[in-house]
């Protein structure tokens, strides 16, 4: 866990409420990519829409 999170602060640059997502993704993807994903989609519906599109893209590529 990041120092700011341990102190009870928030991580600047990460949308409120998305910090746990950022922390989990950061382990696998690195800071920049994790931040882009965590900050994408302001609402749950937006994120669901993006996830479905990503699934279609993977399916089309045969992944």
Protein Blocks (a to p, Z undefined) as FASTA:
>chain_A
ZZklmnopacehiaghilmmmmmmmmmnojklmmmmmmgojbfklmmmmmmmmmmmmmmn
oZZ
